[in-house]
Amino acid sequence: MATRDGSAEAWGRFVHLYGPLIYRWTRRSGLQSSDAADVTQEVLVSVSKDLGKFDPQRADATFRGWLWTITRRRIADAARRADDQQLLGSSVDEIVAVTKHDDPPTDANLDQQTLIRRAVAVYRDRFDPKTWHAFWATVVEGRQPDEVAESMGMSRWSVYKARARISQRLRAELAGLLEKSSD
């Protein structure tokens, strides 16, 4: 996993990618925005301490599932800290009920698409604009390399090379942060 190296840059990428997802999970559990933000911070602190405990080699292990387990525990902690039954706009019972589900409260495909869009945005500025545009046009927009080459005044080979170079870099940089869509 990219953030296991302990670098500030890798951690920043992790927070950029997963912070909004964690926040969305906490909001869907019934927490108000300020409380969801607090719980999101608690989750990120927990992840930073426990990342080394995640074992991706375990047969049933998914990073998203592990992250949801931490998130639902922090949501339950927030509910237990409440003094009354009208915690943060929802009843404690409603919030605790959400945390009993093994699966995150969102669509896995939507989560994955959101993570990929955010990840790609992080890397855009690291490449020459022409190279990036060739990658974007062929991979994201689905245009044919010949068409892109002609419209950009590049050789077909240059378009293929740009696409391959950026795709390879994204795969390497994001290894472990993004899971297969079967999750």
Salt bridges, closest charged atoms under 4 A:
GLU9 OE2 - ARG13 NH1 3.21
GLU9 OE2 - ARG126 NH2 2.82
GLU42 OE2 - ARG81 NH2 3.03
ASP50 OD1 - LYS53 NZ 3.42
ASP60 OD1 - ARG58 NE 2.77
ASP77 OD2 - ARG74 NE 3.02
ASP77 OD1 - ARG80 NH2 2.62
ASP102 OD1 - ARG72 NH1 3.19
ASP111 OD1 - ARG24 NH2 2.68
ASP111 OD2 - ARG64 NH2 2.95
GLU141 OE1 - ARG143 NH1 3.44
ASP146 OD1 - ARG156 NE 3.61
GLU147 OE2 - ARG143 NE 3.06
GLU173 OE1 - ARG13 NH2 3.46
GLU173 OE2 - ARG169 NE 3.70
